[in-house]
Amino acid sequence: MSLDDPVVITCSISGVIANREQCPAIPYTPEEYGAEARRAVEEGASMIHIHARKPDGTPSFQIEDFSAITEAIRGAVDDVIINYSTGTIGVPVAKRIEYLRACRPEVAALNMGSMNYAKYSRSRKDFVFKMVFSNPFEEIIELLEAMNELGIKPEHECFDLGHVGSLEPLVDMGILKAPLHVDCVMGVIGGIPAKPRNLAAMVDNILDIPTNASAVGAPGAGGDVKHHWGVIGISRDQWMLIATALTLGGSVRAGVEDNLYLPNGEMARSNGDLIAQARRMTEDVGRRAATVAEARGLLGIA
């Protein structure tokens, strides 16, 4: 890896689980989203991943909240790739397509399989929460068809190795076109454990996915087209996984949705603190943060 292998650094600017009682840096209002996006972009982020909230902090799937947040971010930075979440429990697919259609982000995250989804407390010897995260193929295909129609690049969030395996049939069906943009989500109880060897296994399987429908069964087929991949590490394991991904040639994500703490145990004062750490780690291995234009090229978006 070298400076010729730029890294797409994504900022997961706000999730739906953690709140300000846990971390004061979590943005609620559009203006706060804009300020956090500016801090992240100034530190090297080229893509902002958005879960919308209402100004009181309540998670939202309404067009007006996605629109207001997007406008605030666009007003705060010169250029950045906007990425919307479509992952949720209990919100109909049609509702998720509504805000994609109305706001047209360049990228939208798409969860690639169903799973148990939980957080476990060793001190309590019990689950903090546990649920079934349902993402059947019918919903995946409906969301993909809408993204194709709208010209939105899907970001395939894979929480386990089997989720990576779900991509190849969709390539064969012609619903997915190369290059794929795949993120390995690691460290969720119910998904793949956060271990370097597990990330390497996921990456091997991603790179084996054919790059055109006629080449199924021929790993790496498709000429010079290359799939793009990155890692999303949950909680403090994030830093170990970022180091692994950078060494293996991937991209990375940081931000208060995934992890609230710096490697030394200090709570981040902003998303900018987390992105700055990711950028320093990128530079320490001899790579560099991608520009927004380079990120669009790597992800295969116009």
C-alpha positions as a Python dict, from the first residue, in 0.01 Angstrom:
ca = {
    (1, 'M'): (0, 0, 0),
    (2, 'S'): (117, 353, -75),
    (3, 'L'): (8, 709, -144),
    (4, 'D'): (-123, 571, -473),
    (5, 'D'): (-391, 384, -275),
    (6, 'P'): (-604, 663, -126),
    (7, 'V'): (-845, 582, 155),
    (8, 'V'): (-1210, 682, 156),
    (9, 'I'): (-1269, 803, 512),
    (10, 'T'): (-1637, 805, 599),
    (11, 'C'): (-1785, 982, 899),
    (12, 'S'): (-2087, 814, 1061),
    (13, 'I'): (-2209, 1141, 1200),
    (14, 'S'): (-2498, 1023, 1421),
    (15, 'G'): (-2668, 689, 1481),
    (16, 'V'): (-3005, 609, 1636),
    (17, 'I'): (-2908, 433, 1961),
    (18, 'A'): (-2660, 653, 2150),
    (19, 'N'): (-2779, 991, 2282),
    (20, 'R'): (-2631, 1306, 2432),
    (21, 'E'): (-2638, 1163, 2782),
    (22, 'Q'): (-2377, 919, 2656),
    (23, 'C'): (-2187, 1164, 2432),
    (24, 'P'): (-2249, 1541, 2410),
    (25, 'A'): (-2102, 1550, 2057),
    (26, 'I'): (-2398, 1369, 1899),
    (27, 'P'): (-2580, 1615, 1670),
    (28, 'Y'): (-2957, 1658, 1687),
    (29, 'T'): (-3043, 1973, 1491),
    (30, 'P'): (-2960, 2034, 1122),
    (31, 'E'): (-2722, 2311, 1225),
    (32, 'E'): (-2537, 2071, 1455),
    (33, 'Y'): (-2516, 1814, 1176),
    (34, 'G'): (-2367, 2082, 953),
    (35, 'A'): (-2108, 2184, 1214),
    (36, 'E'): (-2008, 1821, 1278),
    (37, 'A'): (-1981, 1754, 904),
    (38, 'R'): (-1752, 2055, 865),
    (39, 'R'): (-1525, 1927, 1142),
    (40, 'A'): (-1514, 1581, 983),
    (41, 'V'): (-1442, 1711, 632),
    (42, 'E'): (-1170, 1943, 760),
    (43, 'E'): (-1000, 1639, 913),
    (44, 'G'): (-1016, 1427, 597),
    (45, 'A'): (-1363, 1273, 559),
    (46, 'S'): (-1489, 1249, 202),
    (47, 'M'): (-1827, 1088, 281),
    (48, 'I'): (-2087, 1158, 551),
    (49, 'H'): (-2320, 876, 657),
    (50, 'I'): (-2653, 1004, 788),
    (51, 'H'): (-2918, 868, 1023),
    (52, 'A'): (-3169, 1149, 1051),
    (53, 'R'): (-3297, 1286, 1379),
    (54, 'K'): (-3556, 1542, 1473),
    (55, 'P'): (-3423, 1849, 1657),
    (56, 'D'): (-3519, 1688, 1990),
    (57, 'G'): (-3293, 1391, 1910),
    (58, 'T'): (-3567, 1144, 1817),
    (59, 'P'): (-3467, 919, 1523),
    (60, 'S'): (-3654, 1019, 1209),
    (61, 'F'): (-3737, 867, 872),
    (62, 'Q'): (-3921, 1174, 745),
    (63, 'I'): (-3831, 1348, 421),
    (64, 'E'): (-3822, 1690, 586),
    (65, 'D'): (-3561, 1585, 841),
    (66, 'F'): (-3330, 1419, 587),
    (67, 'S'): (-3371, 1722, 362),
    (68, 'A'): (-3298, 1978, 635),
    (69, 'I'): (-2990, 1789, 753),
    (70, 'T'): (-2861, 1748, 397),
    (71, 'E'): (-2909, 2117, 321),
    (72, 'A'): (-2726, 2212, 641),
    (73, 'I'): (-2432, 1987, 552),
    (74, 'R'): (-2420, 2118, 195),
    (75, 'G'): (-2417, 2470, 333),
    (76, 'A'): (-2136, 2393, 577),
    (77, 'V'): (-1885, 2225, 342),
    (78, 'D'): (-1771, 2286, -14),
    (79, 'D'): (-1815, 1924, -124),
    (80, 'V'): (-1873, 1584, 35),
    (81, 'I'): (-2049, 1260, -61),
    (82, 'I'): (-2382, 1225, 121),
    (83, 'N'): (-2475, 870, 227),
    (84, 'Y'): (-2818, 788, 376),
    (85, 'S'): (-2896, 492, 600),
    (86, 'T'): (-3187, 268, 500),
    (87, 'G'): (-3137, 28, 791),
    (88, 'T'): (-3417, 17, 1045),
    (89, 'I'): (-3663, -207, 1224),
    (90, 'G'): (-4035, -163, 1167),
    (91, 'V'): (-4020, 108, 898),
    (92, 'P'): (-4174, -6, 566),
    (93, 'V'): (-3953, -21, 258),
    (94, 'A'): (-4184, 226, 83),
    (95, 'K'): (-4117, 483, 355),
    (96, 'R'): (-3741, 443, 312),
    (97, 'I'): (-3769, 476, -65),
    (98, 'E'): (-3970, 796, -18),
    (99, 'Y'): (-3681, 986, 140),
    (100, 'L'): (-3433, 843, -111),
    (101, 'R'): (-3656, 960, -397),
    (102, 'A'): (-3714, 1304, -249),
    (103, 'C'): (-3354, 1383, -147),
    (104, 'R'): (-3140, 1180, -393),
    (105, 'P'): (-2822, 1113, -192),
    (106, 'E'): (-2524, 992, -395),
    (107, 'V'): (-2494, 678, -180),
    (108, 'A'): (-2735, 480, 38),
    (109, 'A'): (-2644, 203, 282),
    (110, 'L'): (-2813, -132, 232),
    (111, 'N'): (-2803, -411, 490),
    (112, 'M'): (-2735, -741, 318),
    (113, 'G'): (-2900, -996, 546),
    (114, 'S'): (-3107, -1076, 852),
    (115, 'M'): (-2946, -1143, 1189),
    (116, 'N'): (-2971, -1133, 1566),
    (117, 'Y'): (-2854, -786, 1669),
    (118, 'A'): (-2753, -730, 2028),
    (119, 'K'): (-2523, -562, 2278),
    (120, 'Y'): (-2393, -767, 2568),
    (121, 'S'): (-2271, -648, 2909),
    (122, 'R'): (-2007, -866, 3073),
    (123, 'S'): (-2054, -685, 3403),
    (124, 'R'): (-2429, -751, 3406),
    (125, 'K'): (-2398, -1097, 3249),
    (126, 'D'): (-2693, -1001, 3034),
    (127, 'F'): (-2783, -832, 2705),
    (128, 'V'): (-2820, -455, 2711),
    (129, 'F'): (-3057, -500, 2418),
    (130, 'K'): (-3138, -779, 2173),
    (131, 'M'): (-3353, -787, 1862),
    (132, 'V'): (-3395, -956, 1527),
    (133, 'F'): (-3278, -733, 1241),
    (134, 'S'): (-3480, -853, 944),
    (135, 'N'): (-3350, -783, 592),
    (136, 'P'): (-3504, -1043, 358),
    (137, 'F'): (-3406, -1066, -8),
    (138, 'E'): (-3744, -925, -112),
    (139, 'E'): (-3671, -599, 69),
    (140, 'I'): (-3309, -590, -44),
    (141, 'I'): (-3416, -626, -409),
    (142, 'E'): (-3691, -364, -375),
    (143, 'L'): (-3445, -114, -231),
    (144, 'L'): (-3182, -198, -495),
    (145, 'E'): (-3429, -152, -780),
    (146, 'A'): (-3523, 189, -639),
    (147, 'M'): (-3157, 290, -603),
    (148, 'N'): (-3087, 181, -961),
    (149, 'E'): (-3381, 389, -1085),
    (150, 'L'): (-3269, 694, -884),
    (151, 'G'): (-2899, 667, -971),
    (152, 'I'): (-2798, 607, -608),
    (153, 'K'): (-2490, 395, -536),
    (154, 'P'): (-2563, 119, -283),
    (155, 'E'): (-2323, 68, 5),
    (156, 'H'): (-2359, -299, 100),
    (157, 'E'): (-2330, -333, 476),
    (158, 'C'): (-2228, -692, 552),
    (159, 'F'): (-2244, -798, 917),
    (160, 'D'): (-2130, -1153, 849),
    (161, 'L'): (-1958, -1364, 586),
    (162, 'G'): (-2292, -1497, 464),
    (163, 'H'): (-2400, -1143, 385),
    (164, 'V'): (-2104, -1113, 148),
    (165, 'G'): (-2221, -1435, -15),
    (166, 'S'): (-2560, -1274, -79),
    (167, 'L'): (-2403, -1030, -326),
    (168, 'E'): (-2306, -1271, -604),
    (169, 'P'): (-2663, -1385, -692),
    (170, 'L'): (-2764, -1021, -725),
    (171, 'V'): (-2471, -961, -963),
    (172, 'D'): (-2583, -1263, -1166),
    (173, 'M'): (-2940, -1126, -1176),
    (174, 'G'): (-2807, -800, -1319),
    (175, 'I'): (-2940, -595, -1027),
    (176, 'L'): (-2588, -512, -910),
    (177, 'K'): (-2322, -360, -1134),
    (178, 'A'): (-1948, -341, -1072),
    (179, 'P'): (-1771, -194, -896),
    (180, 'L'): (-1950, -292, -574),
    (181, 'H'): (-1906, -78, -265),
    (182, 'V'): (-1900, -314, 35),
    (183, 'D'): (-1847, -236, 402),
    (184, 'C'): (-1767, -508, 655),
    (185, 'V'): (-1952, -429, 979),
    (186, 'M'): (-1775, -602, 1265),
    (187, 'G'): (-1826, -627, 1640),
    (188, 'V'): (-2206, -650, 1665),
    (189, 'I'): (-2319, -943, 1882),
    (190, 'G'): (-2496, -1174, 1635),
    (191, 'G'): (-2262, -1077, 1353),
    (192, 'I'): (-1900, -1155, 1274),
    (193, 'P'): (-1658, -1101, 1565),
    (194, 'A'): (-1410, -813, 1542),
    (195, 'K'): (-1093, -1006, 1461),
    (196, 'P'): (-833, -924, 1194),
    (197, 'R'): (-846, -1274, 1045),
    (198, 'N'): (-1223, -1243, 1007),
    (199, 'L'): (-1184, -917, 817),
    (200, 'A'): (-926, -1080, 590),
    (201, 'A'): (-1172, -1364, 518),
    (202, 'M'): (-1451, -1121, 432),
    (203, 'V'): (-1219, -925, 202),
    (204, 'D'): (-1109, -1243, 21),
    (205, 'N'): (-1473, -1323, -47),
    (206, 'I'): (-1552, -969, -164),
    (207, 'L'): (-1264, -970, -410),
    (208, 'D'): (-1378, -1308, -546),
    (209, 'I'): (-1718, -1169, -651),
    (210, 'P'): (-1728, -1149, -1033),
    (211, 'T'): (-1741, -802, -1178),
    (212, 'N'): (-1993, -892, -1448),
    (213, 'A'): (-2287, -1128, -1472),
    (214, 'S'): (-2134, -1347, -1742),
    (215, 'A'): (-1830, -1419, -1528),
    (216, 'V'): (-2000, -1584, -1230),
    (217, 'G'): (-1776, -1866, -1118),
    (218, 'A'): (-1464, -1690, -1246),
    (219, 'P'): (-1317, -1503, -945),
    (220, 'G'): (-1174, -1164, -1025),
    (221, 'A'): (-1315, -1164, -1379),
    (222, 'G'): (-1408, -837, -1540),
    (223, 'G'): (-1086, -666, -1644),
    (224, 'D'): (-956, -371, -1447),
    (225, 'V'): (-1281, -303, -1260),
    (226, 'K'): (-1224, -345, -886),
    (227, 'H'): (-1475, -368, -606),
    (228, 'H'): (-1427, -118, -327),
    (229, 'W'): (-1442, -225, 37),
    (230, 'G'): (-1404, -77, 380),
    (231, 'V'): (-1452, -162, 747),
    (232, 'I'): (-1702, -41, 1005),
    (233, 'G'): (-1582, -134, 1353),
    (234, 'I'): (-1821, -108, 1645),
    (235, 'S'): (-1699, 29, 1981),
    (236, 'R'): (-1331, 46, 2079),
    (237, 'D'): (-1238, -247, 1852),
    (238, 'Q'): (-1283, 8, 1575),
    (239, 'W'): (-921, 123, 1598),
    (240, 'M'): (-777, -227, 1567),
    (241, 'L'): (-1002, -294, 1267),
    (242, 'I'): (-911, 37, 1103),
    (243, 'A'): (-542, -53, 1135),
    (244, 'T'): (-613, -393, 977),
    (245, 'A'): (-817, -248, 691),
    (246, 'L'): (-554, 12, 610),
    (247, 'T'): (-290, -259, 590),
    (248, 'L'): (-507, -481, 369),
    (249, 'G'): (-583, -195, 129),
    (250, 'G'): (-934, -98, 234),
    (251, 'S'): (-1115, 217, 336),
    (252, 'V'): (-1243, 308, 683),
    (253, 'R'): (-1529, 463, 876),
    (254, 'A'): (-1529, 644, 1210),
    (255, 'G'): (-1781, 860, 1391),
    (256, 'V'): (-2005, 874, 1695),
    (257, 'E'): (-2257, 627, 1551),
    (258, 'D'): (-2000, 349, 1582),
    (259, 'N'): (-1767, 446, 1866),
    (260, 'L'): (-1746, 733, 2113),
    (261, 'Y'): (-1387, 694, 2226),
    (262, 'L'): (-1035, 766, 2106),
    (263, 'P'): (-773, 491, 2138),
    (264, 'N'): (-648, 633, 2471),
    (265, 'G'): (-995, 599, 2625),
    (266, 'E'): (-1090, 966, 2609),
    (267, 'M'): (-1438, 1046, 2484),
    (268, 'A'): (-1437, 1227, 2151),
    (269, 'R'): (-1533, 1593, 2170),
    (270, 'S'): (-1662, 1580, 1813),
    (271, 'N'): (-1676, 1361, 1504),
    (272, 'G'): (-1373, 1561, 1393),
    (273, 'D'): (-1164, 1407, 1674),
    (274, 'L'): (-1246, 1055, 1550),
    (275, 'I'): (-1183, 1138, 1183),
    (276, 'A'): (-854, 1306, 1270),
    (277, 'Q'): (-741, 986, 1442),
    (278, 'A'): (-844, 777, 1141),
    (279, 'R'): (-654, 1013, 911),
    (280, 'R'): (-339, 995, 1125),
    (281, 'M'): (-354, 617, 1119),
    (282, 'T'): (-396, 631, 741),
    (283, 'E'): (-86, 846, 706),
    (284, 'D'): (111, 632, 951),
    (285, 'V'): (84, 331, 717),
    (286, 'G'): (198, 538, 419),
    (287, 'R'): (-142, 606, 265),
    (288, 'R'): (-351, 922, 248),
    (289, 'A'): (-711, 1034, 272),
    (290, 'A'): (-889, 1038, -63),
    (291, 'T'): (-1020, 1364, -198),
    (292, 'V'): (-1393, 1376, -261),
    (293, 'A'): (-1330, 1341, -635),
    (294, 'E'): (-1105, 1039, -577),
    (295, 'A'): (-1366, 886, -347),
    (296, 'R'): (-1632, 917, -616),
    (297, 'G'): (-1399, 742, -858),
    (298, 'L'): (-1321, 457, -618),
    (299, 'L'): (-1690, 405, -540),
    (300, 'G'): (-1786, 415, -906),
    (301, 'I'): (-2022, 711, -885),
    (302, 'A'): (-2044, 1001, -1127),
}
